[in-house]
Amino acid sequence: MLAAALLTACGGNTQPVTAGSPGTVAPGQPLQINGAGATFPNPIYSKWFSEYNKLHPDIRINYQSIGSGGGIQQVTNHTVFFGATDGPMNEEQLKAAPGIMHFPTVLGAVVPVYNIPGVTGELKFTGPVLADIYLGKIKKWNDPALAKLNSGVKLPATDITIVHRSDGSGTTYIFVDYLSKVSPQFKSDVGVSTSVKWPAGVGGKGNEGVSGLVTQTPGSIGYVELIYALQNKIPFGSVQNAASEFVKGSTDSVTKAAAGATIPSDFRVSITNATGAGAYPISSFTWILLYQDPMDKASGKAMVDFMHWALTDGQKFAPDLGYAPLPANVVMMEMAALDTLKAS
């Protein structure tokens, strides 16, 4: 699958992270730092960890793409040194992991992908229509609500097969956070979490699993991070934003979604359904999770250095992989926050 291929190609570790190994070093061997979590940023994290290792051969960062829910759980249990999530930890999760800090790394888009035989063009969706599809209320591709949005497109009278994530997922969090803002029924029936009870559909593990299911299933719809749609050449639609514009997910439209955001000091912020012209409505930051006072100081020092690199030189790799670089004001805030980590 895409993420595994990228990991292998970029020198990442696709092996399971073993319990009790948040960071290890053997005599004469590189320091190994283990992390786990979101599949959403996996392509750029694989690239970053590979590039950083070229600059620092004595440090190897291993990352397991298991979903945001798994990343939060493993960093909470100290099974790994750092976690990664696309949905900020809630208050209950933070109580279970006191001292965890959120560090945004890049911005990305979650896009609606589909596999409709005979339809290769860009479909238009509104938030309420996407919500009704995932609620199981819109069951056919030629439903009047879809046909009205896509006049001139010959939509088939076939059933819609809904594909969603089966694992705890930040990509899911971003998607349902948006749908809950535009559909009161979706908010009440499904709600916002990294793992929700879907009224209908089949589940795939990771962005890779959803991409694969949509590719293999005629008549299906799913939601994935932008890079997975681009790399797998899956058609994806534009979504109507708060300014009533139909906007397609791109680095430019994600940057516009972040432009007007007010960033809190703990960096836990939602930018879905952002206002402003040209903003893509299903956009989000993605975060690396680090303890402010890590037990392993050597790994802590190395991760602080890595984060400084990722937030500066590393940002140049974002656009080619379908992500938007962080705004300069966010980078400045994060640099100050990194200075509070007790890594020595």
Secondary structure, 3 states (H helix, E strand, C coil): CHHHHHHHHHCCCCCCCCCCCCEECCCCCCEEEEEEECCCCHHHHHHHHHHHHHHCCCEEEEEEECCHHHHHHHHHCCCCCEEEECCCCCHHHHHHCCCEEEEEEEEEEEEEEEEECCECCCCEECHHHHHHHHCCCCCECCCHHHHHHCCCCCCCCCECEEEEECCCCHHHHHHHHHHHHHCHHHHHHCCCCCCCCCCCCEEECHHHHHHHHHHHCCCEEEEEEHHHHHHCCCCECEEECCCCCEECCCHHHHHHHHHCCCCCCCCCCCCCCCCCCCCCCCEEEEEEEEECCCCCHHHHHHHHHHHHHHHCHHHHHCHHHCCECCCHHHHHHHHHHHCCCCCC
